[in-house]
Each structure stands twice: as C-alpha cells, then as structure tokens.
Amino acid sequence: MRSTHIAVSVALLGALALPLASATASAAPSLAPASVTDPTCSKPGPWTLTAKAVTIRAKASVNSKALGILYRGHKFTVHKTSGKWRYITDKTTGVTGWVSAKYVYRPAGMCLD
C-alpha cells in the first residue's frame, strides 16, 4: 500500500514538473546563429528501392515486355517520371526501362540541430 502511494506521488510530481521543464528549455538561447544553414539539409537522399526486386519494363505498363530486374542492392539513376512509373538506368547491369514508382522513392533530406 505504501509503495503505491509513493509511485502515485512520484508520477504526480513528474507530471507537474514537465510543463516547468519545457518552459525552461524553450527559453534557453540557441547556440547556433539562425542564419547558418547546412546546404545538404534540403537535398533529397539517393533513390531507394523498397522491394527486394522489381521488373524493369520496356514501357510504363505492367503488360509491357520485361527487360530485366532491378535488385535492392543495385545503384540506379531515375531520369524521369510519368504518372506512377519511373524511367531508370540500372548502373549495375546497364538496363534502361520503366519501374513502378510505388517501389522507387527518394527520401527527403533531414537536418538535426
């Protein structure tokens, strides 16, 4: 019973102290000037494949002739986008064609202060 009262008291004190700690932290001055930015922050990351492999096709259609397979570890370049398709070149095999855009994306750049 006594340990339950202690646990409740600690939880209550923590909940009451949280807004105070947040206000103190937000009032702290910034160490870096606001005008200094990292130029790499806004750059998107390299193209990434979400599946283990996708079929490279001659045209932007699932019914189009398969030209090859793009595997997750392969480096590739995206040349253009048309609807839900991306025109790519697999740098590992040299095959050029269309892959579904739902498997190929470019992560947004992110900066941490």
C-alpha positions as CSV (number, residue, x, y, z in Angstrom):
1,M,0.0,0.0,0.0
2,R,2.8,2.4,0.9
3,S,4.7,1.7,-2.3
4,T,1.5,2.5,-4.3
5,H,1.3,5.9,-2.6
6,I,5.0,6.6,-3.3
7,A,4.5,5.6,-7.0
8,V,1.5,7.9,-7.4
9,S,3.3,10.8,-5.7
10,V,6.3,10.4,-8.0
11,A,4.1,10.3,-11.1
12,L,2.2,13.3,-9.9
13,L,5.3,15.3,-9.2
14,G,6.7,14.3,-12.6
15,A,3.6,15.5,-14.4
16,L,3.6,18.8,-12.6
17,A,7.3,19.4,-13.3
18,L,7.1,18.6,-17.0
19,P,5.5,22.0,-18.1
20,L,8.0,23.8,-16.0
21,A,11.0,21.9,-17.6
22,S,9.5,22.6,-21.1
23,A,9.2,26.3,-20.5
24,T,12.8,26.5,-19.2
25,A,14.1,24.5,-22.1
26,S,12.3,26.7,-24.7
27,A,13.6,29.9,-23.1
28,A,17.3,28.7,-23.5
29,P,19.2,30.6,-26.1
30,S,20.2,28.9,-29.4
31,L,23.8,28.0,-29.7
32,A,23.9,28.4,-33.5
33,P,23.0,31.6,-35.3
34,A,19.7,31.3,-37.2
35,S,21.3,32.4,-40.5
36,V,23.8,29.5,-40.7
37,T,22.2,26.5,-42.5
38,D,23.7,23.3,-43.8
39,P,23.4,23.2,-47.6
40,T,23.0,19.4,-47.6
41,C,19.8,19.6,-45.4
42,S,17.5,20.4,-48.3
43,K,18.9,17.8,-50.7
44,P,16.9,14.6,-51.0
45,G,18.7,11.4,-50.4
46,P,19.7,8.8,-53.1
47,W,16.9,6.8,-54.9
48,T,15.9,3.8,-52.9
49,L,14.1,0.5,-53.8
50,T,11.5,-0.7,-51.2
51,A,11.1,-4.2,-52.6
52,K,13.8,-6.9,-52.9
53,A,13.5,-6.7,-56.7
54,V,11.3,-5.1,-59.3
55,T,10.8,-5.8,-63.0
56,I,12.3,-3.3,-65.5
57,R,9.9,-2.9,-68.4
58,A,10.1,-1.6,-71.9
59,K,7.0,0.7,-71.4
60,A,5.2,2.2,-68.4
61,S,2.8,-0.6,-68.2
62,V,2.5,-3.9,-66.2
63,N,1.7,-5.6,-69.5
64,S,4.9,-4.4,-71.2
65,K,7.8,-6.6,-72.1
66,A,10.2,-7.3,-69.1
67,L,13.8,-6.2,-69.9
68,G,15.4,-7.0,-66.6
69,I,15.3,-7.0,-62.8
70,L,16.4,-4.2,-60.5
71,Y,17.6,-5.6,-57.2
72,R,17.6,-3.7,-53.9
73,G,21.5,-3.5,-53.8
74,H,21.9,-2.1,-57.3
75,K,22.7,1.5,-57.9
76,F,20.4,3.2,-60.3
77,T,19.5,6.6,-61.8
78,V,16.0,7.9,-62.3
79,H,15.7,10.0,-65.5
80,K,12.1,11.0,-65.5
81,T,8.7,10.2,-64.0
82,S,5.4,9.5,-65.9
83,G,2.4,9.0,-63.8
84,K,3.1,6.1,-61.5
85,W,6.2,5.0,-63.3
86,R,9.9,6.0,-63.2
87,Y,12.3,5.7,-66.2
88,I,15.6,4.3,-64.7
89,T,19.0,3.0,-65.6
90,D,20.4,0.2,-63.6
91,K,24.0,1.1,-63.2
92,T,25.0,-2.5,-62.3
93,T,23.6,-4.2,-65.4
94,G,23.2,-1.2,-67.7
95,V,19.5,-2.0,-68.4
96,T,17.3,1.0,-69.0
97,G,13.5,1.0,-68.7
98,W,10.4,1.6,-66.6
99,V,9.7,0.5,-63.0
100,S,6.7,1.1,-60.8
101,A,7.0,4.3,-58.7
102,K,5.5,2.6,-55.7
103,Y,8.7,0.7,-55.2
104,V,11.2,3.5,-56.0
105,Y,11.4,6.7,-53.9
106,R,13.8,9.4,-52.8
107,P,13.9,10.1,-49.1
108,A,13.6,13.8,-48.1
109,G,16.7,15.4,-46.6
110,M,16.7,15.9,-42.9
111,C,18.7,18.1,-40.6
112,L,19.2,17.7,-36.9
113,D,20.2,20.6,-34.8
